[in-house]
Structure formats: structure tokens, C-alpha cells
Amino acid sequence: MEAGGVADSFLSGACVLFTLGMFSTGLSDLRHMQRTRSVDSIQFLPFLTTDVNNLGWLSYGVLKGDGTLIIVNTVGAVLQTLYILAYLHYSPQKHTMLLQTAALLGLLLLGYGYFWLLVPDLEARLQQLGLFCSVFTISMYLSPLADLAKIIQTKSTQRLSFSLTIATLLSSTSWSIYGFRLRDPYITLCDCRCPTFPESLPA
């Protein structure tokens, strides 16, 4: 195997490993919900937005034929759906959660309808879907800024998971390099958003 092929395989493996590590940090929340039979201070929206994000990138990966994107986002979507179902099971405010879920799933279905029915050209569909996924991912990754205000106010990093911070940093960095290597501006764009900023806040 050529050096370039080995490097690509290594980079692809790093993306899978680090991203699945990032997704699996939710298992601690899942264990907490099962142990206490409540959701306590666990937030629902990150699970939901990450699930929608996974489904969007999964569509992009299928359309592009990228195995790395397909593997990561299939497993990610399954894990996030598991977290969502557990949250709904233990949450006393199921109505609000179900409304949020229905709204985001409705948005996702509208997106699918637009991309697959109204954009017949495959190249145009790939570009528009990539742009949509990139913008959604960037907005999702900016969500820790809401916690930053609380951290500064309380002078405590208790609200942030250090393991999630490290996993997200490694995942973002590996995907930035992967996107650059493939010359894919959408993968590079969504993970080139200074991978050391929100993830390094606890430091």
C-alpha cells in the first residue's frame, strides 16, 4: 500500500475513533438517568440536535459514497436516538420534549424533500446538502458559549464535561485534516471553526 493510502486509512480511522469516543460520552448521562430514574440537570436539546446533525451528515456521506462519514454518523445517530428515548422515558416534561423532537424532525423531512425532489442535479444536491450540514454543525458547536457565561459567573467548570471537551477537540481536529485531505470544503468548514475554542474552555 502506498504511503498516501496508509495515511488516508489512518486518518479515516482517527476520525471514526475520536468521533465515536465523543458520542459515547453520553453513556455517562444514560447511566445517570437509569440509576437515578430522573434527568436532573441533563439537557435534552444537545442529544436532539446531534441526532439531526448525524442524520444530515449520513445523507451527505451516502450521496458522496464516503464510508467514513457513513460509519460515524450511523453509529452516532443510533446512540443519540438511544439517549433521546431514555430521556423521554425518565423526563416528567415529555410534552415539551416531544414538541421539540417533532419540530426538528419536521425540519429534517422538509430538507430531505427539498434536496431529493427539488434538486435533481446530483452535484448541486451534494453542494447544497454539504453547505446545510456545515452551517448546522457550526451552530450546534457554538452552543457551549451559553455555558461559558455560567462558567464565568460561577467560576466553576462543573457544567462542562472534561472528557467531552477532549473528545470534541480530537474529533474536530481529525475531521478538519480529513476534509482538507479530501479537498471537501464542507467537512473542512464545519470543523475548521477553531477546534481549540469551545472545547478548550475548561482549561
C-alpha angles and dihedrals in degrees: 000000000000121000091249091053092049091049091049092049091048092048092048090050091049091052091051094045098046095042094048087047088054092049093047092060085082088069089080089057089048091052090047091052092048093047098046096029088224139086095230109174095344112127120229102199097068090058092049098045092045090052092051089045090053092050091050094050090043089059090048091049092049092048091049095039093235110157094194093057091044095052096044097046096042091055091040093052091049092050094046091048089052090052091048093051091049091048092050090048095054101031118100090205099063094147094063093044092049091050091052091047093049092048095052093042089050089052090049092050091049088052092050090048091051097046097043101036106029101035105057096166108091096210093050090046091051092050095046094045091048091051092048092050092047094051092046092049093049092050090048093051091051090063093092087070087076088059091047091070090053092047091053092044096049096030087225132114092203090114092061126071110226092202090052090048093054093042092050092048092052092043094050093048094049092047091049090055091043092053091046091049092051092042087235107151093194097056090042093046096053094048100034089073091117097287090206098059114076091018095055096049095107090060 
